[in-house]
Amino acid sequence: MRKRALAPFAASAIAAFSLFATLELAVVSGASAEQAEVESSERSANLVVDVPDLPQPLRPTSVVISERRAVASMDMLMVSQMVEQVEKARTPKGARKIAQGIAKEKYGWGSYQFSCLNTLWTKESHWNYRARNPRTGAHGIPQALPAAKMDVISTDWRTNPITQIRWGLHYIDVRYETPCRALAKFKRSRYY
């Protein structure tokens, strides 16, 4: 069985192909695979597939994916992963996991700081992205007041828990430097 090297983005494009059938594909027969590879090498990525024991007309040997379509498929793959993360963050457990990852990656806050953040946001909203204080109008996981402040991150703050988490972590970083300091303020005054 012959195998040829894939362009760096081809493996991801193949994964995206399984999710999205919008790629422009050209299936080339075994007799013209070499010719197609030479003609398209400057503008596309080739994936050569050998399928043994199939009659010649049914046997695909090369799939040509244009670079533009491969980039578009990578964009679609990233969007699908982001949608998956948002759906995961709609549960309190998922939101905690996402927040812990962002806090560690972007702010360098470890498990001690995350335990303070967990305590703070559990008291504020129980990690419910739909939480709303009817008296004050504070909204979301971090209980932003006014809620429209979260527009600085994204306008989808009403429905996207990750937007709320990102805004809340940024707010804590700018105003208190760490979640433990924000929690100390909350314990003193019942708000942060």
TORPA-4810 file (N, C-alpha, C, O; in nm, 3 decimals):
<nodes>
NODE_1_0.084_-0.117_0.000_0.000_0.000_0.000_0.089_0.124_0.000_0.178_0.136_0.084_M
NODE_2_0.066_0.215_-0.094_0.144_0.337_-0.101_0.087_0.442_-0.008_-0.035_0.452_0.009_R
NODE_3_0.175_0.519_0.052_0.133_0.632_0.136_0.217_0.752_0.095_0.337_0.739_0.072_K
NODE_4_0.156_0.864_0.088_0.228_0.987_0.055_0.210_1.085_0.168_0.113_1.077_0.244_R
NODE_5_0.303_1.177_0.181_0.300_1.275_0.289_0.181_1.370_0.270_0.146_1.407_0.158_A
NODE_6_0.121_1.408_0.382_0.010_1.503_0.380_0.064_1.642_0.410_0.161_1.657_0.484_L
NODE_7_0.001_1.742_0.354_0.034_1.880_0.391_-0.005_1.898_0.537_-0.092_1.826_0.586_A
NODE_8_0.056_1.994_0.609_0.028_2.009_0.753_-0.119_2.024_0.788_-0.162_1.976_0.893_P
NODE_9_-0.195_2.089_0.704_-0.336_2.110_0.737_-0.427_2.000_0.686_-0.546_2.002_0.717_F
NODE_10_-0.377_1.907_0.611_-0.462_1.806_0.549_-0.526_1.713_0.651_-0.642_1.676_0.635_A
NODE_11_-0.454_1.674_0.755_-0.512_1.584_0.854_-0.631_1.647_0.922_-0.733_1.580_0.943_A
NODE_12_-0.621_1.774_0.958_-0.734_1.844_1.020_-0.847_1.864_0.920_-0.964_1.857_0.955_S
NODE_13_-0.811_1.888_0.797_-0.912_1.906_0.694_-0.991_1.777_0.674_-1.111_1.781_0.646_A
NODE_14_-0.924_1.664_0.688_-0.993_1.536_0.673_-1.093_1.518_0.787_-1.203_1.469_0.764_I
NODE_15_-1.055_1.557_0.909_-1.147_1.550_1.022_-1.267_1.641_0.998_-1.381_1.603_1.025_A
NODE_16_-1.241_1.759_0.947_-1.350_1.852_0.919_-1.438_1.800_0.807_-1.559_1.824_0.806_A
NODE_17_-1.380_1.729_0.712_-1.456_1.672_0.602_-1.561_1.576_0.653_-1.672_1.569_0.599_F
NODE_18_-1.527_1.500_0.758_-1.626_1.407_0.811_-1.744_1.479_0.874_-1.853_1.424_0.880_S
NODE_19_-1.723_1.603_0.920_-1.831_1.681_0.980_-1.906_1.765_0.878_-2.026_1.786_0.890_L
NODE_20_-1.836_1.812_0.779_-1.895_1.903_0.682_-1.873_1.851_0.541_-1.760_1.821_0.502_F
NODE_21_-1.978_1.841_0.466_-1.968_1.789_0.330_-1.957_1.901_0.229_-2.002_1.886_0.115_A
NODE_22_-1.899_2.012_0.267_-1.893_2.127_0.178_-1.760_2.142_0.107_-1.740_2.237_0.031_T
NODE_23_-1.669_2.049_0.131_-1.539_2.060_0.065_-1.551_2.030_-0.084_-1.631_1.947_-0.127_L
NODE_24_-1.470_2.099_-0.159_-1.465_2.074_-0.301_-1.366_1.961_-0.324_-1.246_1.977_-0.301_E
NODE_25_-1.415_1.848_-0.370_-1.331_1.730_-0.386_-1.324_1.690_-0.532_-1.419_1.707_-0.608_L
NODE_26_-1.212_1.639_-0.569_-1.197_1.581_-0.702_-1.135_1.443_-0.683_-1.024_1.431_-0.633_A
NODE_27_-1.206_1.341_-0.724_-1.153_1.206_-0.713_-1.092_1.171_-0.847_-1.156_1.179_-0.951_V
NODE_28_-0.968_1.132_-0.841_-0.892_1.106_-0.963_-0.862_0.957_-0.969_-0.825_0.898_-0.868_V
NODE_29_-0.877_0.897_-1.083_-0.851_0.754_-1.096_-0.702_0.726_-1.086_-0.620_0.816_-1.099_S
NODE_30_-0.668_0.600_-1.062_-0.529_0.560_-1.045_-0.440_0.595_-1.163_-0.323_0.626_-1.144_G
NODE_31_-0.492_0.591_-1.283_-0.412_0.619_-1.401_-0.370_0.766_-1.409_-0.263_0.796_-1.461_A
NODE_32_-0.452_0.856_-1.358_-0.419_0.998_-1.372_-0.380_1.063_-1.239_-0.371_1.186_-1.232_S
NODE_33_-0.357_0.985_-1.136_-0.323_1.040_-1.005_-0.193_1.121_-1.010_-0.186_1.230_-0.954_A
NODE_34_-0.093_1.068_-1.076_0.035_1.138_-1.084_0.019_1.271_-1.158_0.074_1.372_-1.115_E
NODE_35_-0.055_1.271_-1.265_-0.077_1.392_-1.342_-0.154_1.495_-1.259_-0.120_1.614_-1.259_Q
NODE_36_-0.257_1.451_-1.187_-0.335_1.544_-1.104_-0.249_1.601_-0.992_-0.262_1.718_-0.957_A
NODE_37_-0.161_1.518_-0.937_-0.076_1.565_-0.829_0.018_1.674_-0.878_0.037_1.774_-0.809_E
NODE_38_0.077_1.656_-0.995_0.168_1.755_-1.050_0.093_1.883_-1.082_0.142_1.992_-1.052_V
NODE_39_-0.027_1.873_-1.142_-0.103_1.991_-1.180_-0.151_2.070_-1.059_-0.157_2.192_-1.064_E
NODE_40_-0.186_2.001_-0.953_-0.248_2.070_-0.841_-0.155_2.094_-0.723_-0.198_2.149_-0.622_S
NODE_41_-0.030_2.054_-0.732_0.060_2.064_-0.618_0.083_2.208_-0.574_0.108_2.233_-0.456_S
NODE_42_0.076_2.303_-0.666_0.100_2.442_-0.631_-0.020_2.506_-0.563_-0.003_2.603_-0.489_E
NODE_43_-0.141_2.456_-0.584_-0.259_2.523_-0.531_-0.345_2.437_-0.440_-0.450_2.484_-0.397_R
NODE_44_-0.306_2.315_-0.410_-0.391_2.232_-0.325_-0.310_2.126_-0.254_-0.192_2.104_-0.283_S
NODE_45_-0.376_2.060_-0.159_-0.314_1.951_-0.085_-0.369_1.821_-0.140_-0.487_1.811_-0.173_A
NODE_46_-0.284_1.721_-0.150_-0.326_1.592_-0.201_-0.328_1.489_-0.091_-0.240_1.486_-0.005_N
NODE_47_-0.427_1.408_-0.094_-0.434_1.292_-0.006_-0.449_1.173_-0.098_-0.550_1.158_-0.167_L
NODE_48_-0.349_1.089_-0.099_-0.354_0.973_-0.186_-0.399_0.854_-0.103_-0.339_0.823_0.001_V
NODE_49_-0.503_0.790_-0.148_-0.561_0.677_-0.076_-0.557_0.556_-0.167_-0.606_0.561_-0.279_V
NODE_50_-0.501_0.448_-0.120_-0.504_0.323_-0.193_-0.603_0.230_-0.125_-0.592_0.202_-0.006_D
NODE_51_-0.699_0.183_-0.201_-0.797_0.089_-0.149_-0.775_-0.042_-0.223_-0.803_-0.051_-0.343_V
NODE_52_-0.724_-0.145_-0.154_-0.694_-0.271_-0.222_-0.820_-0.349_-0.257_-0.925_-0.330_-0.196_P
NODE_53_-0.808_-0.435_-0.355_-0.911_-0.530_-0.395_-1.041_-0.467_-0.442_-1.148_-0.525_-0.423_D
NODE_54_-1.035_-0.352_-0.503_-1.153_-0.291_-0.561_-1.130_-0.279_-0.711_-1.017_-0.258_-0.755_L
NODE_55_-1.234_-0.290_-0.791_-1.218_-0.273_-0.935_-1.163_-0.134_-0.967_-1.189_-0.039_-0.894_P
NODE_56_-1.091_-0.123_-1.073_-1.023_0.001_-1.111_-1.114_0.123_-1.116_-1.077_0.226_-1.061_Q
NODE_57_-1.233_0.118_-1.179_-1.315_0.239_-1.187_-1.364_0.289_-1.050_-1.387_0.409_-1.033_P
NODE_58_-1.380_0.200_-0.952_-1.431_0.238_-0.821_-1.320_0.274_-0.723_-1.348_0.317_-0.611_L
NODE_59_-1.196_0.257_-0.763_-1.085_0.272_-0.671_-1.032_0.415_-0.670_-0.961_0.453_-0.763_R
NODE_60_-1.064_0.494_-0.568_-1.008_0.629_-0.564_-0.863_0.623_-0.517_-0.830_0.551_-0.423_P
NODE_61_-0.779_0.698_-0.581_-0.640_0.699_-0.540_-0.591_0.837_-0.499_-0.483_0.849_-0.442_T
NODE_62_-0.669_0.939_-0.527_-0.625_1.073_-0.489_-0.746_1.160_-0.464_-0.841_1.162_-0.543_S
NODE_63_-0.742_1.233_-0.353_-0.845_1.331_-0.323_-0.774_1.465_-0.321_-0.677_1.484_-0.247_V
NODE_64_-0.822_1.558_-0.401_-0.758_1.688_-0.410_-0.847_1.789_-0.337_-0.964_1.805_-0.370_V
NODE_65_-0.790_1.855_-0.238_-0.862_1.954_-0.160_-0.797_2.089_-0.187_-0.677_2.105_-0.163_I
NODE_66_-0.873_2.184_-0.237_-0.814_2.315_-0.265_-0.777_2.382_-0.133_-0.841_2.358_-0.031_S
NODE_67_-0.673_2.466_-0.135_-0.627_2.533_-0.013_-0.736_2.621_0.046_-0.752_2.626_0.168_E
NODE_68_-0.810_2.690_-0.038_-0.916_2.777_0.011_-1.021_2.696_0.085_-1.067_2.738_0.192_R
NODE_69_-1.058_2.582_0.031_-1.157_2.496_0.096_-1.100_2.434_0.223_-1.172_2.415_0.321_R
NODE_70_-0.971_2.402_0.222_-0.909_2.344_0.341_-0.907_2.446_0.454_-0.933_2.411_0.569_A
NODE_71_-0.877_2.571_0.422_-0.877_2.676_0.524_-1.020_2.697_0.574_-1.042_2.712_0.695_V
NODE_72_-1.117_2.698_0.484_-1.257_2.713_0.524_-1.298_2.596_0.613_-1.372_2.616_0.710_A
NODE_73_-1.253_2.478_0.582_-1.289_2.363_0.666_-1.223_2.373_0.802_-1.282_2.329_0.902_S
NODE_74_-1.102_2.429_0.809_-1.038_2.450_0.938_-1.117_2.551_1.021_-1.133_2.533_1.141_M
NODE_75_-1.166_2.656_0.956_-1.250_2.754_1.025_-1.376_2.688_1.079_-1.416_2.713_1.192_D
NODE_76_-1.439_2.603_0.998_-1.559_2.534_1.041_-1.529_2.439_1.157_-1.609_2.426_1.250_M
NODE_77_-1.414_2.375_1.153_-1.375_2.285_1.261_-1.356_2.362_1.391_-1.401_2.318_1.496_L
NODE_78_-1.290_2.478_1.382_-1.271_2.561_1.502_-1.404_2.611_1.557_-1.424_2.613_1.678_M
NODE_79_-1.495_2.651_1.468_-1.626_2.696_1.512_-1.700_2.582_1.580_-1.764_2.603_1.684_V
NODE_80_-1.693_2.463_1.524_-1.763_2.349_1.586_-1.704_2.317_1.722_-1.777_2.278_1.813_S
NODE_81_-1.574_2.332_1.739_-1.512_2.310_1.870_-1.554_2.417_1.969_-1.576_2.387_2.087_Q
NODE_82_-1.565_2.542_1.923_-1.609_2.649_2.012_-1.753_2.627_2.055_-1.787_2.649_2.172_M
NODE_83_-1.839_2.585_1.963_-1.978_2.556_1.996_-1.985_2.443_2.098_-2.065_2.448_2.192_V
NODE_84_-1.902_2.343_2.080_-1.896_2.232_2.175_-1.857_2.281_2.315_-1.914_2.236_2.414_E
NODE_85_-1.759_2.373_2.323_-1.716_2.428_2.451_-1.828_2.510_2.517_-1.848_2.501_2.638_Q
NODE_86_-1.900_2.588_2.437_-2.010_2.667_2.492_-2.118_2.575_2.547_-2.170_2.599_2.656_V
NODE_87_-2.152_2.471_2.473_-2.253_2.378_2.521_-2.208_2.308_2.649_-2.289_2.285_2.740_E
NODE_88_-2.082_2.276_2.657_-2.026_2.215_2.778_-2.037_2.310_2.896_-2.067_2.268_3.008_K
NODE_89_-2.012_2.439_2.873_-2.012_2.539_2.980_-2.152_2.575_3.027_-2.165_2.649_3.124_A
NODE_90_-2.254_2.527_2.963_-2.391_2.556_3.006_-2.428_2.482_3.134_-2.527_2.516_3.199_R
NODE_91_-2.350_2.381_3.172_-2.372_2.312_3.299_-2.274_2.368_3.401_-2.164_2.411_3.365_T
NODE_92_-2.311_2.368_3.529_-2.217_2.420_3.631_-2.083_2.346_3.632_-1.978_2.408_3.646_P
NODE_93_-2.087_2.215_3.616_-1.962_2.138_3.615_-1.875_2.177_3.496_-1.754_2.197_3.510_K
NODE_94_-1.935_2.189_3.379_-1.862_2.229_3.260_-1.808_2.371_3.270_-1.696_2.398_3.229_G
NODE_95_-1.889_2.461_3.326_-1.846_2.600_3.342_-1.725_2.608_3.436_-1.633_2.685_3.411_A
NODE_96_-1.727_2.529_3.543_-1.612_2.527_3.634_-1.486_2.482_3.563_-1.379_2.542_3.578_R
NODE_97_-1.499_2.377_3.484_-1.383_2.323_3.413_-1.328_2.425_3.312_-1.206_2.444_3.303_K
NODE_98_-1.416_2.489_3.238_-1.374_2.590_3.141_-1.307_2.707_3.214_-1.201_2.754_3.172_I
NODE_99_-1.369_2.755_3.322_-1.313_2.868_3.397_-1.177_2.833_3.455_-1.086_2.916_3.455_A
NODE_100_-1.162_2.712_3.505_-1.034_2.672_3.561_-0.926_2.673_3.453_-0.814_2.717_3.477_Q
NODE_101_-0.960_2.624_3.334_-0.864_2.624_3.224_-0.825_2.765_3.181_-0.707_2.793_3.160_G
NODE_102_-0.923_2.853_3.166_-0.895_2.991_3.125_-0.813_3.063_3.233_-0.719_3.135_3.202_I
NODE_103_-0.852_3.042_3.360_-0.781_3.109_3.470_-0.634_3.066_3.474_-0.546_3.148_3.499_A
NODE_104_-0.610_2.939_3.451_-0.472_2.888_3.454_-0.394_2.939_3.332_-0.282_2.987_3.345_K
NODE_105_-0.456_2.927_3.215_-0.387_2.962_3.090_-0.363_3.112_3.077_-0.252_3.154_3.043_E
NODE_106_-0.464_3.194_3.103_-0.452_3.336_3.076_-0.396_3.416_3.194_-0.324_3.513_3.174_K
NODE_107_-0.429_3.375_3.316_-0.390_3.454_3.432_-0.288_3.385_3.522_-0.233_3.447_3.613_Y
NODE_108_-0.263_3.258_3.499_-0.166_3.184_3.579_-0.216_3.150_3.719_-0.135_3.124_3.808_G
NODE_109_-0.348_3.149_3.738_-0.405_3.117_3.868_-0.418_2.966_3.883_-0.481_2.900_3.800_W
NODE_110_-0.358_2.913_3.988_-0.359_2.769_4.013_-0.483_2.725_4.090_-0.584_2.794_4.095_G
NODE_111_-0.471_2.607_4.151_-0.585_2.546_4.218_-0.629_2.625_4.341_-0.749_2.628_4.371_S
NODE_112_-0.536_2.688_4.413_-0.574_2.766_4.531_-0.662_2.885_4.491_-0.766_2.909_4.553_Y
NODE_113_-0.620_2.958_4.388_-0.700_3.071_4.341_-0.833_3.023_4.283_-0.936_3.089_4.299_Q
NODE_114_-0.829_2.908_4.216_-0.955_2.858_4.160_-1.053_2.819_4.270_-1.174_2.835_4.254_F
NODE_115_-1.003_2.768_4.383_-1.095_2.734_4.492_-1.165_2.861_4.544_-1.283_2.856_4.580_S
NODE_116_-1.094_2.972_4.549_-1.156_3.100_4.587_-1.259_3.142_4.482_-1.369_3.186_4.517_C
NODE_117_-1.224_3.130_4.355_-1.316_3.164_4.247_-1.441_3.076_4.253_-1.553_3.125_4.238_L
NODE_118_-1.421_2.948_4.276_-1.533_2.855_4.285_-1.627_2.895_4.400_-1.749_2.895_4.383_N
NODE_119_-1.571_2.927_4.514_-1.652_2.970_4.629_-1.728_3.099_4.596_-1.847_3.110_4.624_T
NODE_120_-1.659_3.194_4.536_-1.719_3.323_4.503_-1.836_3.308_4.405_-1.945_3.358_4.431_L
NODE_121_-1.813_3.239_4.295_-1.917_3.229_4.193_-2.026_3.129_4.231_-2.137_3.136_4.179_W
NODE_122_-1.996_3.035_4.321_-2.101_2.948_4.372_-2.197_3.031_4.457_-2.318_3.014_4.449_T
NODE_123_-2.142_3.120_4.540_-2.227_3.208_4.622_-2.305_3.306_4.535_-2.420_3.337_4.565_K
NODE_124_-2.243_3.356_4.431_-2.308_3.456_4.345_-2.417_3.397_4.256_-2.527_3.450_4.250_E
NODE_125_-2.387_3.286_4.187_-2.480_3.237_4.083_-2.495_3.086_4.078_-2.575_3.035_3.999_S
NODE_126_-2.422_3.014_4.159_-2.418_2.867_4.151_-2.375_2.822_4.012_-2.416_2.716_3.964_H
NODE_127_-2.291_2.903_3.947_-2.236_2.875_3.814_-2.347_2.862_3.708_-2.332_2.788_3.610_W
NODE_128_-2.456_2.932_3.729_-2.567_2.929_3.634_-2.556_3.051_3.543_-2.564_3.165_3.590_N
NODE_129_-2.537_3.028_3.415_-2.519_3.140_3.322_-2.648_3.219_3.302_-2.644_3.330_3.250_Y
NODE_130_-2.761_3.164_3.342_-2.889_3.235_3.331_-2.927_3.309_3.460_-3.031_3.373_3.468_R
NODE_131_-2.842_3.298_3.561_-2.874_3.358_3.691_-2.894_3.509_3.676_-2.816_3.577_3.608_A
NODE_132_-2.998_3.559_3.739_-3.027_3.702_3.735_-3.083_3.743_3.870_-3.174_3.679_3.923_R
NODE_133_-3.027_3.848_3.925_-3.076_3.901_4.051_-3.192_3.994_4.021_-3.171_4.099_3.960_N
NODE_134_-3.315_3.959_4.063_-3.430_4.043_4.027_-3.428_4.180_4.095_-3.488_4.275_4.044_P
NODE_135_-3.359_4.191_4.207_-3.354_4.319_4.279_-3.256_4.416_4.214_-3.287_4.534_4.196_R
NODE_136_-3.136_4.366_4.178_-3.032_4.455_4.125_-3.016_4.449_3.974_-2.969_4.544_3.912_T
NODE_137_-3.055_4.337_3.914_-3.036_4.318_3.770_-2.902_4.257_3.735_-2.870_4.244_3.616_G
NODE_138_-2.821_4.217_3.835_-2.693_4.151_3.808_-2.722_4.021_3.732_-2.823_3.955_3.756_A
NODE_139_-2.632_3.986_3.641_-2.661_3.876_3.549_-2.541_3.784_3.531_-2.426_3.827_3.535_H
NODE_140_-2.571_3.658_3.511_-2.471_3.561_3.469_-2.390_3.499_3.580_-2.415_3.523_3.699_G
NODE_141_-2.293_3.421_3.541_-2.206_3.350_3.635_-2.134_3.447_3.728_-2.133_3.424_3.849_I
NODE_142_-2.073_3.555_3.676_-2.003_3.647_3.766_-2.095_3.754_3.828_-2.049_3.836_3.908_P
NODE_143_-2.224_3.755_3.790_-2.321_3.854_3.838_-2.275_3.997_3.808_-2.260_4.080_3.897_Q
NODE_144_-2.253_4.022_3.681_-2.212_4.155_3.635_-2.324_4.256_3.657_-2.441_4.228_3.630_A
NODE_145_-2.286_4.374_3.705_-2.383_4.478_3.730_-2.327_4.611_3.682_-2.226_4.655_3.738_L
NODE_146_-2.382_4.677_3.585_-2.490_4.629_3.501_-2.441_4.519_3.406_-2.323_4.513_3.372_P
NODE_147_-2.532_4.436_3.368_-2.496_4.319_3.287_-2.436_4.358_3.152_-2.355_4.284_3.097_A
NODE_148_-2.476_4.473_3.099_-2.427_4.516_2.968_-2.276_4.541_2.967_-2.218_4.556_2.860_A
NODE_149_-2.212_4.546_3.083_-2.065_4.560_3.088_-1.996_4.448_3.011_-1.886_4.466_2.958_K
NODE_150_-2.061_4.332_3.006_-1.998_4.217_2.941_-1.988_4.234_2.790_-1.926_4.151_2.723_M
NODE_151_-2.048_4.339_2.736_-2.037_4.369_2.592_-1.892_4.389_2.550_-1.859_4.369_2.433_D
NODE_152_-1.804_4.427_2.643_-1.664_4.449_2.606_-1.597_4.319_2.562_-1.500_4.322_2.487_V
NODE_153_-1.647_4.207_2.608_-1.594_4.077_2.566_-1.666_4.031_2.440_-1.602_3.998_2.340_I
NODE_154_-1.800_4.030_2.444_-1.880_3.990_2.329_-2.025_4.027_2.354_-2.068_4.037_2.469_S
NODE_155_-2.100_4.046_2.249_-2.240_4.084_2.264_-2.331_3.965_2.294_-2.450_3.984_2.316_T
NODE_156_-2.277_3.845_2.296_-2.359_3.726_2.323_-2.360_3.687_2.471_-2.384_3.570_2.503_D
NODE_157_-2.333_3.781_2.560_-2.319_3.753_2.702_-2.446_3.696_2.765_-2.437_3.628_2.867_W
NODE_158_-2.563_3.721_2.708_-2.687_3.667_2.765_-2.695_3.515_2.750_-2.753_3.448_2.836_R
NODE_159_-2.639_3.462_2.645_-2.654_3.320_2.616_-2.523_3.241_2.616_-2.526_3.118_2.607_T
NODE_160_-2.410_3.308_2.626_-2.281_3.239_2.617_-2.209_3.241_2.752_-2.158_3.345_2.794_N
NODE_161_-2.206_3.127_2.820_-2.138_3.123_2.950_-1.989_3.151_2.942_-1.931_3.201_3.039_P
NODE_162_-1.925_3.120_2.831_-1.782_3.144_2.818_-1.754_3.294_2.812_-1.654_3.341_2.868_I
NODE_163_-1.840_3.371_2.746_-1.826_3.516_2.746_-1.836_3.569_2.889_-1.757_3.655_2.929_T
NODE_164_-1.931_3.517_2.966_-1.947_3.560_3.104_-1.824_3.525_3.188_-1.777_3.606_3.268_Q
NODE_165_-1.772_3.405_3.168_-1.654_3.362_3.243_-1.534_3.450_3.208_-1.464_3.497_3.298_I
NODE_166_-1.512_3.473_3.080_-1.400_3.558_3.038_-1.412_3.698_3.096_-1.313_3.755_3.144_R
NODE_167_-1.533_3.755_3.093_-1.551_3.888_3.149_-1.526_3.886_3.300_-1.457_3.973_3.352_W
NODE_168_-1.580_3.786_3.369_-1.564_3.779_3.514_-1.419_3.764_3.556_-1.375_3.828_3.652_G
NODE_169_-1.344_3.682_3.485_-1.202_3.664_3.517_-1.124_3.793_3.490_-1.037_3.832_3.569_L
NODE_170_-1.156_3.860_3.380_-1.090_3.986_3.348_-1.122_4.092_3.454_-1.034_4.166_3.498_H
NODE_171_-1.248_4.099_3.495_-1.290_4.195_3.597_-1.214_4.170_3.728_-1.163_4.264_3.789_Y
NODE_172_-1.205_4.045_3.769_-1.133_4.012_3.893_-0.986_4.050_3.880_-0.927_4.105_3.973_I
NODE_173_-0.926_4.019_3.765_-0.785_4.050_3.744_-0.759_4.201_3.752_-0.665_4.244_3.818_D
NODE_174_-0.841_4.280_3.685_-0.821_4.425_3.682_-0.851_4.488_3.818_-0.777_4.574_3.864_V
NODE_175_-0.960_4.445_3.880_-1.004_4.513_4.002_-0.938_4.461_4.130_-0.906_4.538_4.220_R
NODE_176_-0.918_4.326_4.137_-0.869_4.267_4.262_-0.737_4.191_4.248_-0.677_4.154_4.349_Y
NODE_177_-0.692_4.169_4.130_-0.569_4.095_4.096_-0.583_3.944_4.110_-0.528_3.871_4.028_E
NODE_178_-0.654_3.896_4.210_-0.672_3.751_4.228_-0.814_3.720_4.275_-0.879_3.806_4.335_T
NODE_179_-0.862_3.600_4.249_-0.994_3.559_4.299_-1.001_3.558_4.453_-1.107_3.587_4.508_P
NODE_180_-0.893_3.526_4.521_-0.897_3.524_4.667_-0.918_3.663_4.725_-0.985_3.679_4.827_C
NODE_181_-0.860_3.765_4.662_-0.885_3.903_4.707_-1.029_3.944_4.678_-1.090_4.015_4.757_R
NODE_182_-1.083_3.900_4.565_-1.223_3.929_4.533_-1.315_3.860_4.633_-1.415_3.917_4.675_A
NODE_183_-1.281_3.738_4.671_-1.361_3.665_4.770_-1.354_3.734_4.906_-1.456_3.741_4.975_L
NODE_184_-1.239_3.784_4.945_-1.226_3.856_5.072_-1.316_3.980_5.071_-1.381_4.010_5.171_A
NODE_185_-1.319_4.052_4.959_-1.407_4.168_4.946_-1.553_4.126_4.957_-1.633_4.193_5.021_K
NODE_186_-1.588_4.015_4.894_-1.725_3.965_4.898_-1.767_3.929_5.041_-1.879_3.956_5.082_F
NODE_187_-1.676_3.868_5.115_-1.707_3.831_5.254_-1.728_3.954_5.342_-1.808_3.951_5.436_K
NODE_188_-1.657_4.062_5.312_-1.672_4.185_5.391_-1.802_4.259_5.358_-1.867_4.311_5.449_R
NODE_189_-1.840_4.263_5.231_-1.950_4.353_5.193_-2.065_4.286_5.117_-2.161_4.354_5.081_S
NODE_190_-2.058_4.156_5.093_-2.160_4.080_5.019_-2.167_4.116_4.870_-2.265_4.081_4.804_R
NODE_191_-2.068_4.183_4.819_-2.054_4.206_4.675_-1.905_4.221_4.646_-1.825_4.239_4.737_Y
NODE_192_-1.871_4.212_4.520_-1.731_4.232_4.482_-1.722_4.315_4.357_-1.612_4.343_4.309_Y
</nodes>
